[in-house]
Amino acid sequence: MDPFDPNSPLKKMAVKHFPSDMFFVLRVVQLLRGLSTHMGVDNFSTAHQWRPFADETLRQHGLLPPAKLWWQESAFTGEA
C-alpha cells in the first residue's frame, strides 16, 4: 500500500477532527512510553495503569456493570 497514492485507503480513513483534550492524553502516553523505554522498563502499560479509572468512570455513567466485591471468588479468578 502506497500512503502517497491519491486513492490510498489511508486517505479515505483519515482523521478529520481530533479533540484537543485527546491531544494531551496522546502526548502523555507518548512521553511515558519514551521514558519507560529509556529507563529499560519493558512491561509498562499506560492502558493497564489507567484502566481502573476508566472502568470507574464508565460505571458511574452506567456503561459497565457494578464491580465484583473482593469477597466474590470471580473477582480473583476472572470467572463470570
mmCIF file of the N, C-alpha and C atoms, coordinates in Angstrom:
data_MODEL
# 
_entry.id   MODEL 
# 
loop_
_atom_site.group_PDB 
_atom_site.id 
_atom_site.type_symbol 
_atom_site.label_atom_id 
_atom_site.label_alt_id 
_atom_site.label_comp_id 
_atom_site.label_asym_id 
_atom_site.label_entity_id 
_atom_site.label_seq_id 
_atom_site.pdbx_PDB_ins_code 
_atom_site.Cartn_x 
_atom_site.Cartn_y 
_atom_site.Cartn_z 
_atom_site.occupancy 
_atom_site.B_iso_or_equiv 
_atom_site.pdbx_formal_charge 
_atom_site.auth_seq_id 
_atom_site.auth_comp_id 
_atom_site.auth_asym_id 
_atom_site.auth_atom_id 
_atom_site.pdbx_PDB_model_num 
ATOM 1   N N  . MET A 1 1  ? 0.851   -1.165  0.000  1.00 0.00 ? 1  MET A N  1 
ATOM 2   C CA . MET A 1 1  ? 0.000   0.000   0.000  1.00 0.00 ? 1  MET A CA 1 
ATOM 3   C C  . MET A 1 1  ? 0.904   1.238   0.000  1.00 0.00 ? 1  MET A C  1 
ATOM 4   N N  . ASP A 1 2  ? 0.591   2.149   -0.897 1.00 0.00 ? 2  ASP A N  1 
ATOM 5   C CA . ASP A 1 2  ? 1.368   3.378   -1.026 1.00 0.00 ? 2  ASP A CA 1 
ATOM 6   C C  . ASP A 1 2  ? 0.618   4.517   -0.327 1.00 0.00 ? 2  ASP A C  1 
ATOM 7   N N  . PRO A 1 3  ? 1.148   5.020   0.790  1.00 0.00 ? 3  PRO A N  1 
ATOM 8   C CA . PRO A 1 3  ? 0.438   6.091   1.507  1.00 0.00 ? 3  PRO A CA 1 
ATOM 9   C C  . PRO A 1 3  ? 0.377   7.397   0.727  1.00 0.00 ? 3  PRO A C  1 
ATOM 10  N N  . PHE A 1 4  ? 1.194   7.515   -0.316 1.00 0.00 ? 4  PHE A N  1 
ATOM 11  C CA . PHE A 1 4  ? 1.208   8.752   -1.100 1.00 0.00 ? 4  PHE A CA 1 
ATOM 12  C C  . PHE A 1 4  ? 0.297   8.688   -2.323 1.00 0.00 ? 4  PHE A C  1 
ATOM 13  N N  . ASP A 1 5  ? -0.261  7.519   -2.589 1.00 0.00 ? 5  ASP A N  1 
ATOM 14  C CA . ASP A 1 5  ? -1.191  7.352   -3.699 1.00 0.00 ? 5  ASP A CA 1 
ATOM 15  C C  . ASP A 1 5  ? -2.465  8.144   -3.402 1.00 0.00 ? 5  ASP A C  1 
ATOM 16  N N  . PRO A 1 6  ? -2.943  8.950   -4.364 1.00 0.00 ? 6  PRO A N  1 
ATOM 17  C CA . PRO A 1 6  ? -4.177  9.737   -4.109 1.00 0.00 ? 6  PRO A CA 1 
ATOM 18  C C  . PRO A 1 6  ? -5.389  8.875   -3.777 1.00 0.00 ? 6  PRO A C  1 
ATOM 19  N N  . ASN A 1 7  ? -5.382  7.610   -4.207 1.00 0.00 ? 7  ASN A N  1 
ATOM 20  C CA . ASN A 1 7  ? -6.504  6.709   -3.924 1.00 0.00 ? 7  ASN A CA 1 
ATOM 21  C C  . ASN A 1 7  ? -6.211  5.768   -2.759 1.00 0.00 ? 7  ASN A C  1 
ATOM 22  N N  . SER A 1 8  ? -5.220  6.076   -1.984 1.00 0.00 ? 8  SER A N  1 
ATOM 23  C CA . SER A 1 8  ? -4.831  5.234   -0.860 1.00 0.00 ? 8  SER A CA 1 
ATOM 24  C C  . SER A 1 8  ? -5.974  5.109   0.145  1.00 0.00 ? 8  SER A C  1 
ATOM 25  N N  . PRO A 1 9  ? -6.223  3.889   0.662  1.00 0.00 ? 9  PRO A N  1 
ATOM 26  C CA . PRO A 1 9  ? -7.247  3.718   1.700  1.00 0.00 ? 9  PRO A CA 1 
ATOM 27  C C  . PRO A 1 9  ? -6.940  4.539   2.944  1.00 0.00 ? 9  PRO A C  1 
ATOM 28  N N  . LEU A 1 10 ? -5.667  4.820   3.190  1.00 0.00 ? 10 LEU A N  1 
ATOM 29  C CA . LEU A 1 10 ? -5.313  5.638   4.351  1.00 0.00 ? 10 LEU A CA 1 
ATOM 30  C C  . LEU A 1 10 ? -5.907  7.034   4.250  1.00 0.00 ? 10 LEU A C  1 
ATOM 31  N N  . LYS A 1 11 ? -5.968  7.572   3.033  1.00 0.00 ? 11 LYS A N  1 
ATOM 32  C CA . LYS A 1 11 ? -6.541  8.913   2.853  1.00 0.00 ? 11 LYS A CA 1 
ATOM 33  C C  . LYS A 1 11 ? -8.059  8.884   3.041  1.00 0.00 ? 11 LYS A C  1 
ATOM 34  N N  . LYS A 1 12 ? -8.675  7.772   2.701  1.00 0.00 ? 12 LYS A N  1 
ATOM 35  C CA . LYS A 1 12 ? -10.124 7.653   2.869  1.00 0.00 ? 12 LYS A CA 1 
ATOM 36  C C  . LYS A 1 12 ? -10.507 7.494   4.331  1.00 0.00 ? 12 LYS A C  1 
ATOM 37  N N  . MET A 1 13 ? -9.591  6.945   5.160  1.00 0.00 ? 13 MET A N  1 
ATOM 38  C CA . MET A 1 13 ? -9.859  6.719   6.578  1.00 0.00 ? 13 MET A CA 1 
ATOM 39  C C  . MET A 1 13 ? -9.184  7.779   7.447  1.00 0.00 ? 13 MET A C  1 
ATOM 40  N N  . ALA A 1 14 ? -8.779  8.872   6.853  1.00 0.00 ? 14 ALA A N  1 
ATOM 41  C CA . ALA A 1 14 ? -8.043  9.902   7.591  1.00 0.00 ? 14 ALA A CA 1 
ATOM 42  C C  . ALA A 1 14 ? -8.895  10.490  8.721  1.00 0.00 ? 14 ALA A C  1 
ATOM 43  N N  . VAL A 1 15 ? -8.236  10.892  9.788  1.00 0.00 ? 15 VAL A N  1 
ATOM 44  C CA . VAL A 1 15 ? -8.914  11.547  10.908 1.00 0.00 ? 15 VAL A CA 1 
ATOM 45  C C  . VAL A 1 15 ? -9.264  12.964  10.476 1.00 0.00 ? 15 VAL A C  1 
ATOM 46  N N  . LYS A 1 16 ? -10.538 13.284  10.534 1.00 0.00 ? 16 LYS A N  1 
ATOM 47  C CA . LYS A 1 16 ? -10.983 14.609  10.100 1.00 0.00 ? 16 LYS A CA 1 
ATOM 48  C C  . LYS A 1 16 ? -10.944 15.618  11.242 1.00 0.00 ? 16 LYS A C  1 
ATOM 49  N N  . HIS A 1 17 ? -11.176 15.124  12.469 1.00 0.00 ? 17 HIS A N  1 
ATOM 50  C CA . HIS A 1 17 ? -11.175 16.014  13.637 1.00 0.00 ? 17 HIS A CA 1 
ATOM 51  C C  . HIS A 1 17 ? -10.609 15.241  14.824 1.00 0.00 ? 17 HIS A C  1 
ATOM 52  N N  . PHE A 1 18 ? -9.689  15.848  15.529 1.00 0.00 ? 18 PHE A N  1 
ATOM 53  C CA . PHE A 1 18 ? -9.083  15.227  16.704 1.00 0.00 ? 18 PHE A CA 1 
ATOM 54  C C  . PHE A 1 18 ? -9.329  16.155  17.883 1.00 0.00 ? 18 PHE A C  1 
ATOM 55  N N  . PRO A 1 19 ? -10.115 15.740  18.893 1.00 0.00 ? 19 PRO A N  1 
ATOM 56  C CA . PRO A 1 19 ? -10.431 16.615  20.024 1.00 0.00 ? 19 PRO A CA 1 
ATOM 57  C C  . PRO A 1 19 ? -9.156  17.093  20.726 1.00 0.00 ? 19 PRO A C  1 
ATOM 58  N N  . SER A 1 20 ? -9.116  18.363  21.042 1.00 0.00 ? 20 SER A N  1 
ATOM 59  C CA . SER A 1 20 ? -7.916  18.940  21.660 1.00 0.00 ? 20 SER A CA 1 
ATOM 60  C C  . SER A 1 20 ? -7.605  18.295  23.014 1.00 0.00 ? 20 SER A C  1 
ATOM 61  N N  . ASP A 1 21 ? -8.620  17.893  23.770 1.00 0.00 ? 21 ASP A N  1 
ATOM 62  C CA . ASP A 1 21 ? -8.372  17.226  25.048 1.00 0.00 ? 21 ASP A CA 1 
ATOM 63  C C  . ASP A 1 21 ? -7.626  15.908  24.849 1.00 0.00 ? 21 ASP A C  1 
ATOM 64  N N  . MET A 1 22 ? -7.932  15.219  23.771 1.00 0.00 ? 22 MET A N  1 
ATOM 65  C CA . MET A 1 22 ? -7.281  13.944  23.500 1.00 0.00 ? 22 MET A CA 1 
ATOM 66  C C  . MET A 1 22 ? -5.824  14.130  23.090 1.00 0.00 ? 22 MET A C  1 
ATOM 67  N N  . PHE A 1 23 ? -5.483  15.301  22.588 1.00 0.00 ? 23 PHE A N  1 
ATOM 68  C CA . PHE A 1 23 ? -4.091  15.564  22.232 1.00 0.00 ? 23 PHE A CA 1 
ATOM 69  C C  . PHE A 1 23 ? -3.197  15.399  23.466 1.00 0.00 ? 23 PHE A C  1 
ATOM 70  N N  . PHE A 1 24 ? -3.632  15.919  24.599 1.00 0.00 ? 24 PHE A N  1 
ATOM 71  C CA . PHE A 1 24 ? -2.825  15.849  25.816 1.00 0.00 ? 24 PHE A CA 1 
ATOM 72  C C  . PHE A 1 24 ? -2.727  14.410  26.328 1.00 0.00 ? 24 PHE A C  1 
ATOM 73  N N  . VAL A 1 25 ? -3.799  13.644  26.197 1.00 0.00 ? 25 VAL A N  1 
ATOM 74  C CA . VAL A 1 25 ? -3.754  12.231  26.588 1.00 0.00 ? 25 VAL A CA 1 
ATOM 75  C C  . VAL A 1 25 ? -2.733  11.506  25.710 1.00 0.00 ? 25 VAL A C  1 
ATOM 76  N N  . LEU A 1 26 ? -2.812  11.725  24.410 1.00 0.00 ? 26 LEU A N  1 
ATOM 77  C CA . LEU A 1 26 ? -1.869  11.094  23.486 1.00 0.00 ? 26 LEU A CA 1 
ATOM 78  C C  . LEU A 1 26 ? -0.440  11.509  23.807 1.00 0.00 ? 26 LEU A C  1 
ATOM 79  N N  . ARG A 1 27 ? -0.232  12.769  24.108 1.00 0.00 ? 27 ARG A N  1 
ATOM 80  C CA . ARG A 1 27 ? 1.117   13.256  24.409 1.00 0.00 ? 27 ARG A CA 1 
ATOM 81  C C  . ARG A 1 27 ? 1.663   12.610  25.692 1.00 0.00 ? 27 ARG A C  1 
ATOM 82  N N  . VAL A 1 28 ? 0.835   12.487  26.713 1.00 0.00 ? 28 VAL A N  1 
ATOM 83  C CA . VAL A 1 28 ? 1.260   11.846  27.963 1.00 0.00 ? 28 VAL A CA 1 
ATOM 84  C C  . VAL A 1 28 ? 1.638   10.388  27.704 1.00 0.00 ? 28 VAL A C  1 
ATOM 85  N N  . VAL A 1 29 ? 0.827   9.691   26.913 1.00 0.00 ? 29 VAL A N  1 
ATOM 86  C CA . VAL A 1 29 ? 1.128   8.295   26.591 1.00 0.00 ? 29 VAL A CA 1 
ATOM 87  C C  . VAL A 1 29 ? 2.477   8.206   25.883 1.00 0.00 ? 29 VAL A C  1 
ATOM 88  N N  . GLN A 1 30 ? 2.720   9.104   24.937 1.00 0.00 ? 30 GLN A N  1 
ATOM 89  C CA . GLN A 1 30 ? 3.989   9.096   24.209 1.00 0.00 ? 30 GLN A CA 1 
ATOM 90  C C  . GLN A 1 30 ? 5.160   9.386   25.144 1.00 0.00 ? 30 GLN A C  1 
ATOM 91  N N  . LEU A 1 31 ? 4.995   10.351  26.039 1.00 0.00 ? 31 LEU A N  1 
ATOM 92  C CA . LEU A 1 31 ? 6.070   10.681  26.976 1.00 0.00 ? 31 LEU A CA 1 
ATOM 93  C C  . LEU A 1 31 ? 6.368   9.513   27.917 1.00 0.00 ? 31 LEU A C  1 
ATOM 94  N N  . LEU A 1 32 ? 5.313   8.886   28.445 1.00 0.00 ? 32 LEU A N  1 
ATOM 95  C CA . LEU A 1 32 ? 5.517   7.744   29.331 1.00 0.00 ? 32 LEU A CA 1 
ATOM 96  C C  . LEU A 1 32 ? 6.168   6.573   28.604 1.00 0.00 ? 32 LEU A C  1 
ATOM 97  N N  . ARG A 1 33 ? 5.760   6.355   27.363 1.00 0.00 ? 33 ARG A N  1 
ATOM 98  C CA . ARG A 1 33 ? 6.372   5.275   26.582 1.00 0.00 ? 33 ARG A CA 1 
ATOM 99  C C  . ARG A 1 33 ? 7.862   5.545   26.365 1.00 0.00 ? 33 ARG A C  1 
ATOM 100 N N  . GLY A 1 34 ? 8.191   6.795   26.028 1.00 0.00 ? 34 GLY A N  1 
ATOM 101 C CA . GLY A 1 34 ? 9.591   7.153   25.827 1.00 0.00 ? 34 GLY A CA 1 
ATOM 102 C C  . GLY A 1 34 ? 10.413  7.017   27.101 1.00 0.00 ? 34 GLY A C  1 
ATOM 103 N N  . LEU A 1 35 ? 9.857   7.484   28.216 1.00 0.00 ? 35 LEU A N  1 
ATOM 104 C CA . LEU A 1 35 ? 10.566  7.379   29.495 1.00 0.00 ? 35 LEU A CA 1 
ATOM 105 C C  . LEU A 1 35 ? 10.773  5.926   29.902 1.00 0.00 ? 35 LEU A C  1 
ATOM 106 N N  . SER A 1 36 ? 9.734   5.121   29.765 1.00 0.00 ? 36 SER A N  1 
ATOM 107 C CA . SER A 1 36 ? 9.861   3.723   30.176 1.00 0.00 ? 36 SER A CA 1 
ATOM 108 C C  . SER A 1 36 ? 10.859  2.983   29.289 1.00 0.00 ? 36 SER A C  1 
ATOM 109 N N  . THR A 1 37 ? 10.872  3.281   28.009 1.00 0.00 ? 37 THR A N  1 
ATOM 110 C CA . THR A 1 37 ? 11.845  2.658   27.111 1.00 0.00 ? 37 THR A CA 1 
ATOM 111 C C  . THR A 1 37 ? 13.263  3.077   27.481 1.00 0.00 ? 37 THR A C  1 
ATOM 112 N N  . HIS A 1 38 ? 13.454  4.360   27.705 1.00 0.00 ? 38 HIS A N  1 
ATOM 113 C CA . HIS A 1 38 ? 14.784  4.884   28.047 1.00 0.00 ? 38 HIS A CA 1 
ATOM 114 C C  . HIS A 1 38 ? 15.288  4.307   29.375 1.00 0.00 ? 38 HIS A C  1 
ATOM 115 N N  . MET A 1 39 ? 14.370  4.073   30.309 1.00 0.00 ? 39 MET A N  1 
ATOM 116 C CA . MET A 1 39 ? 14.750  3.555   31.621 1.00 0.00 ? 39 MET A CA 1 
ATOM 117 C C  . MET A 1 39 ? 14.808  2.027   31.645 1.00 0.00 ? 39 MET A C  1 
ATOM 118 N N  . GLY A 1 40 ? 14.531  1.387   30.523 1.00 0.00 ? 40 GLY A N  1 
ATOM 119 C CA . GLY A 1 40 ? 14.623  -0.065  30.452 1.00 0.00 ? 40 GLY A CA 1 
ATOM 120 C C  . GLY A 1 40 ? 13.459  -0.804  31.068 1.00 0.00 ? 40 GLY A C  1 
ATOM 121 N N  . VAL A 1 41 ? 12.323  -0.150  31.208 1.00 0.00 ? 41 VAL A N  1 
ATOM 122 C CA . VAL A 1 41 ? 11.126  -0.807  31.752 1.00 0.00 ? 41 VAL A CA 1 
ATOM 123 C C  . VAL A 1 41 ? 10.388  -1.438  30.577 1.00 0.00 ? 41 VAL A C  1 
ATOM 124 N N  . ASP A 1 42 ? 10.386  -2.763  30.535 1.00 0.00 ? 42 ASP A N  1 
ATOM 125 C CA . ASP A 1 42 ? 9.815   -3.457  29.385 1.00 0.00 ? 42 ASP A CA 1 
ATOM 126 C C  . ASP A 1 42 ? 8.321   -3.721  29.493 1.00 0.00 ? 42 ASP A C  1 
ATOM 127 N N  . ASN A 1 43 ? 7.793   -3.757  30.691 1.00 0.00 ? 43 ASN A N  1 
ATOM 128 C CA . ASN A 1 43 ? 6.405   -4.195  30.852 1.00 0.00 ? 43 ASN A CA 1 
ATOM 129 C C  . ASN A 1 43 ? 5.465   -3.098  31.340 1.00 0.00 ? 43 ASN A C  1 
ATOM 130 N N  . PHE A 1 44 ? 5.761   -1.830  31.063 1.00 0.00 ? 44 PHE A N  1 
ATOM 131 C CA . PHE A 1 44 ? 4.888   -0.749  31.494 1.00 0.00 ? 44 PHE A CA 1 
ATOM 132 C C  . PHE A 1 44 ? 3.780   -0.536  30.469 1.00 0.00 ? 44 PHE A C  1 
ATOM 133 N N  . SER A 1 45 ? 2.553   -0.437  30.942 1.00 0.00 ? 45 SER A N  1 
ATOM 134 C CA . SER A 1 45 ? 1.406   -0.187  30.071 1.00 0.00 ? 45 SER A CA 1 
ATOM 135 C C  . SER A 1 45 ? 0.565   0.937   30.655 1.00 0.00 ? 45 SER A C  1 
ATOM 136 N N  . THR A 1 46 ? 0.480   2.027   29.918 1.00 0.00 ? 46 THR A N  1 
ATOM 137 C CA . THR A 1 46 ? -0.365  3.145   30.355 1.00 0.00 ? 46 THR A CA 1 
ATOM 138 C C  . THR A 1 46 ? -1.819  2.686   30.442 1.00 0.00 ? 46 THR A C  1 
ATOM 139 N N  . ALA A 1 47 ? -2.253  1.905   29.471 1.00 0.00 ? 47 ALA A N  1 
ATOM 140 C CA . ALA A 1 47 ? -3.638  1.418   29.474 1.00 0.00 ? 47 ALA A CA 1 
ATOM 141 C C  . ALA A 1 47 ? -3.921  0.592   30.728 1.00 0.00 ? 47 ALA A C  1 
ATOM 142 N N  . HIS A 1 48 ? -2.968  -0.248  31.123 1.00 0.00 ? 48 HIS A N  1 
ATOM 143 C CA . HIS A 1 48 ? -3.139  -1.060  32.327 1.00 0.00 ? 48 HIS A CA 1 
ATOM 144 C C  . HIS A 1 48 ? -3.223  -0.169  33.573 1.00 0.00 ? 48 HIS A C  1 
ATOM 145 N N  . GLN A 1 49 ? -2.416  0.863   33.634 1.00 0.00 ? 49 GLN A N  1 
ATOM 146 C CA . GLN A 1 49 ? -2.408  1.767   34.785 1.00 0.00 ? 49 GLN A CA 1 
ATOM 147 C C  . GLN A 1 49 ? -3.696  2.589   34.863 1.00 0.00 ? 49 GLN A C  1 
ATOM 148 N N  . TRP A 1 50 ? -4.229  2.981   33.724 1.00 0.00 ? 50 TRP A N  1 
ATOM 149 C CA . TRP A 1 50 ? -5.408  3.854   33.688 1.00 0.00 ? 50 TRP A CA 1 
ATOM 150 C C  . TRP A 1 50 ? -6.724  3.095   33.691 1.00 0.00 ? 50 TRP A C  1 
ATOM 151 N N  . ARG A 1 51 ? -6.691  1.771   33.487 1.00 0.00 ? 51 ARG A N  1 
ATOM 152 C CA . ARG A 1 51 ? -7.925  1.010   33.381 1.00 0.00 ? 51 ARG A CA 1 
ATOM 153 C C  . ARG A 1 51 ? -8.850  1.164   34.592 1.00 0.00 ? 51 ARG A C  1 
ATOM 154 N N  . PRO A 1 52 ? -8.357  1.091   35.839 1.00 0.00 ? 52 PRO A N  1 
ATOM 155 C CA . PRO A 1 52 ? -9.284  1.242   36.966 1.00 0.00 ? 52 PRO A CA 1 
ATOM 156 C C  . PRO A 1 52 ? -10.041 2.572   36.941 1.00 0.00 ? 52 PRO A C  1 
ATOM 157 N N  . PHE A 1 53 ? -9.381  3.631   36.523 1.00 0.00 ? 53 PHE A N  1 
ATOM 158 C CA . PHE A 1 53 ? -10.034 4.940   36.456 1.00 0.00 ? 53 PHE A CA 1 
ATOM 159 C C  . PHE A 1 53 ? -11.068 4.979   35.329 1.00 0.00 ? 53 PHE A C  1 
ATOM 160 N N  . ALA A 1 54 ? -10.721 4.381   34.199 1.00 0.00 ? 54 ALA A N  1 
ATOM 161 C CA . ALA A 1 54 ? -11.660 4.328   33.079 1.00 0.00 ? 54 ALA A CA 1 
ATOM 162 C C  . ALA A 1 54 ? -12.876 3.480   33.436 1.00 0.00 ? 54 ALA A C  1 
ATOM 163 N N  . ASP A 1 55 ? -12.631 2.324   34.065 1.00 0.00 ? 55 ASP A N  1 
ATOM 164 C CA . ASP A 1 55 ? -13.734 1.458   34.469 1.00 0.00 ? 55 ASP A CA 1 
ATOM 165 C C  . ASP A 1 55 ? -14.675 2.167   35.430 1.00 0.00 ? 55 ASP A C  1 
ATOM 166 N N  . GLU A 1 56 ? -14.125 2.859   36.405 1.00 0.00 ? 56 GLU A N  1 
ATOM 167 C CA . GLU A 1 56 ? -14.963 3.569   37.378 1.00 0.00 ? 56 GLU A CA 1 
ATOM 168 C C  . GLU A 1 56 ? -15.788 4.662   36.705 1.00 0.00 ? 56 GLU A C  1 
ATOM 169 N N  . THR A 1 57 ? -15.188 5.384   35.777 1.00 0.00 ? 57 THR A N  1 
ATOM 170 C CA . THR A 1 57 ? -15.916 6.425   35.048 1.00 0.00 ? 57 THR A CA 1 
ATOM 171 C C  . THR A 1 57 ? -17.051 5.814   34.238 1.00 0.00 ? 57 THR A C  1 
ATOM 172 N N  . LEU A 1 58 ? -16.778 4.702   33.560 1.00 0.00 ? 58 LEU A N  1 
ATOM 173 C CA . LEU A 1 58 ? -17.826 4.032   32.788 1.00 0.00 ? 58 LEU A CA 1 
ATOM 174 C C  . LEU A 1 58 ? -18.936 3.508   33.699 1.00 0.00 ? 58 LEU A C  1 
ATOM 175 N N  . ARG A 1 59 ? -18.579 2.998   34.870 1.00 0.00 ? 59 ARG A N  1 
ATOM 176 C CA . ARG A 1 59 ? -19.599 2.535   35.829 1.00 0.00 ? 59 ARG A CA 1 
ATOM 177 C C  . ARG A 1 59 ? -20.472 3.690   36.300 1.00 0.00 ? 59 ARG A C  1 
ATOM 178 N N  . GLN A 1 60 ? -19.857 4.831   36.571 1.00 0.00 ? 60 GLN A N  1 
ATOM 179 C CA . GLN A 1 60 ? -20.613 5.993   37.044 1.00 0.00 ? 60 GLN A CA 1 
ATOM 180 C C  . GLN A 1 60 ? -21.625 6.459   35.999 1.00 0.00 ? 60 GLN A C  1 
ATOM 181 N N  . HIS A 1 61 ? -21.347 6.191   34.740 1.00 0.00 ? 61 HIS A N  1 
ATOM 182 C CA . HIS A 1 61 ? -22.245 6.600   33.660 1.00 0.00 ? 61 HIS A CA 1 
ATOM 183 C C  . HIS A 1 61 ? -23.127 5.450   33.173 1.00 0.00 ? 61 HIS A C  1 
ATOM 184 N N  . GLY A 1 62 ? -23.116 4.336   33.923 1.00 0.00 ? 62 GLY A N  1 
ATOM 185 C CA . GLY A 1 62 ? -23.978 3.214   33.602 1.00 0.00 ? 62 GLY A CA 1 
ATOM 186 C C  . GLY A 1 62 ? -23.555 2.421   32.379 1.00 0.00 ? 62 GLY A C  1 
ATOM 187 N N  . LEU A 1 63 ? -22.306 2.531   31.971 1.00 0.00 ? 63 LEU A N  1 
ATOM 188 C CA . LEU A 1 63 ? -21.833 1.839   30.779 1.00 0.00 ? 63 LEU A CA 1 
ATOM 189 C C  . LEU A 1 63 ? -21.093 0.541   31.095 1.00 0.00 ? 63 LEU A C  1 
ATOM 190 N N  . LEU A 1 64 ? -20.895 0.240   32.389 1.00 0.00 ? 64 LEU A N  1 
ATOM 191 C CA . LEU A 1 64 ? -20.310 -1.024  32.842 1.00 0.00 ? 64 LEU A CA 1 
ATOM 192 C C  . LEU A 1 64 ? -21.116 -1.503  34.039 1.00 0.00 ? 64 LEU A C  1 
ATOM 193 N N  . PRO A 1 65 ? -21.251 -2.813  34.203 1.00 0.00 ? 65 PRO A N  1 
ATOM 194 C CA . PRO A 1 65 ? -21.962 -3.307  35.390 1.00 0.00 ? 65 PRO A CA 1 
ATOM 195 C C  . PRO A 1 65 ? -21.156 -3.019  36.649 1.00 0.00 ? 65 PRO A C  1 
ATOM 196 N N  . PRO A 1 66 ? -21.796 -3.065  37.804 1.00 0.00 ? 66 PRO A N  1 
ATOM 197 C CA . PRO A 1 66 ? -21.065 -2.824  39.068 1.00 0.00 ? 66 PRO A CA 1 
ATOM 198 C C  . PRO A 1 66 ? -19.890 -3.785  39.218 1.00 0.00 ? 66 PRO A C  1 
ATOM 199 N N  . ALA A 1 67 ? -18.860 -3.321  39.891 1.00 0.00 ? 67 ALA A N  1 
ATOM 200 C CA . ALA A 1 67 ? -17.650 -4.129  40.100 1.00 0.00 ? 67 ALA A CA 1 
ATOM 201 C C  . ALA A 1 67 ? -17.945 -5.285  41.040 1.00 0.00 ? 67 ALA A C  1 
ATOM 202 N N  . LYS A 1 68 ? -17.223 -6.379  40.845 1.00 0.00 ? 68 LYS A N  1 
ATOM 203 C CA . LYS A 1 68 ? -17.308 -7.506  41.774 1.00 0.00 ? 68 LYS A CA 1 
ATOM 204 C C  . LYS A 1 68 ? -16.680 -7.085  43.097 1.00 0.00 ? 68 LYS A C  1 
ATOM 205 N N  . LEU A 1 69 ? -17.250 -7.565  44.186 1.00 0.00 ? 69 LEU A N  1 
ATOM 206 C CA . LEU A 1 69 ? -16.710 -7.248  45.506 1.00 0.00 ? 69 LEU A CA 1 
ATOM 207 C C  . LEU A 1 69 ? -15.562 -8.184  45.819 1.00 0.00 ? 69 LEU A C  1 
ATOM 208 N N  . TRP A 1 70 ? -14.672 -7.763  46.678 1.00 0.00 ? 70 TRP A N  1 
ATOM 209 C CA . TRP A 1 70 ? -13.435 -8.514  46.933 1.00 0.00 ? 70 TRP A CA 1 
ATOM 210 C C  . TRP A 1 70 ? -13.677 -9.918  47.433 1.00 0.00 ? 70 TRP A C  1 
ATOM 211 N N  . TRP A 1 71 ? -14.786 -10.159 48.122 1.00 0.00 ? 71 TRP A N  1 
ATOM 212 C CA . TRP A 1 71 ? -15.021 -11.486 48.669 1.00 0.00 ? 71 TRP A CA 1 
ATOM 213 C C  . TRP A 1 71 ? -15.699 -12.424 47.661 1.00 0.00 ? 71 TRP A C  1 
ATOM 214 N N  . GLN A 1 72 ? -16.088 -11.912 46.504 1.00 0.00 ? 72 GLN A N  1 
ATOM 215 C CA . GLN A 1 72 ? -16.669 -12.773 45.490 1.00 0.00 ? 72 GLN A CA 1 
ATOM 216 C C  . GLN A 1 72 ? -15.543 -13.450 44.714 1.00 0.00 ? 72 GLN A C  1 
ATOM 217 N N  . GLU A 1 73 ? -15.571 -14.751 44.672 1.00 0.00 ? 73 GLU A N  1 
ATOM 218 C CA . GLU A 1 73 ? -14.481 -15.528 44.092 1.00 0.00 ? 73 GLU A CA 1 
ATOM 219 C C  . GLU A 1 73 ? -14.152 -15.095 42.671 1.00 0.00 ? 73 GLU A C  1 
ATOM 220 N N  . SER A 1 74 ? -15.163 -14.788 41.860 1.00 0.00 ? 74 SER A N  1 
ATOM 221 C CA . SER A 1 74 ? -14.923 -14.454 40.453 1.00 0.00 ? 74 SER A CA 1 
ATOM 222 C C  . SER A 1 74 ? -14.132 -13.153 40.300 1.00 0.00 ? 74 SER A C  1 
ATOM 223 N N  . ALA A 1 75 ? -14.072 -12.335 41.353 1.00 0.00 ? 75 ALA A N  1 
ATOM 224 C CA . ALA A 1 75 ? -13.275 -11.112 41.256 1.00 0.00 ? 75 ALA A CA 1 
ATOM 225 C C  . ALA A 1 75 ? -11.797 -11.457 41.144 1.00 0.00 ? 75 ALA A C  1 
ATOM 226 N N  . PHE A 1 76 ? -11.391 -12.644 41.638 1.00 0.00 ? 76 PHE A N  1 
ATOM 227 C CA . PHE A 1 76 ? -9.988  -13.026 41.611 1.00 0.00 ? 76 PHE A CA 1 
ATOM 228 C C  . PHE A 1 76 ? -9.694  -14.044 40.506 1.00 0.00 ? 76 PHE A C  1 
ATOM 229 N N  . THR A 1 77 ? -10.676 -14.836 40.115 1.00 0.00 ? 77 THR A N  1 
ATOM 230 C CA . THR A 1 77 ? -10.428 -15.897 39.138 1.00 0.00 ? 77 THR A CA 1 
ATOM 231 C C  . THR A 1 77 ? -10.693 -15.454 37.713 1.00 0.00 ? 77 THR A C  1 
ATOM 232 N N  . GLY A 1 78 ? -11.412 -14.346 37.548 1.00 0.00 ? 78 GLY A N  1 
ATOM 233 C CA . GLY A 1 78 ? -11.761 -13.909 36.205 1.00 0.00 ? 78 GLY A CA 1 
ATOM 234 C C  . GLY A 1 78 ? -12.994 -14.601 35.646 1.00 0.00 ? 78 GLY A C  1 
ATOM 235 N N  . GLU A 1 79 ? -13.639 -15.436 36.467 1.00 0.00 ? 79 GLU A N  1 
ATOM 236 C CA . GLU A 1 79 ? -14.849 -16.130 36.024 1.00 0.00 ? 79 GLU A CA 1 
ATOM 237 C C  . GLU A 1 79 ? -16.053 -15.218 36.170 1.00 0.00 ? 79 GLU A C  1 
ATOM 238 N N  . ALA A 1 80 ? -17.026 -15.408 35.290 1.00 0.00 ? 80 ALA A N  1 
ATOM 239 C CA . ALA A 1 80 ? -18.234 -14.588 35.362 1.00 0.00 ? 80 ALA A CA 1 
ATOM 240 C C  . ALA A 1 80 ? -19.265 -15.209 36.271 1.00 0.00 ? 80 ALA A C  1 
# 
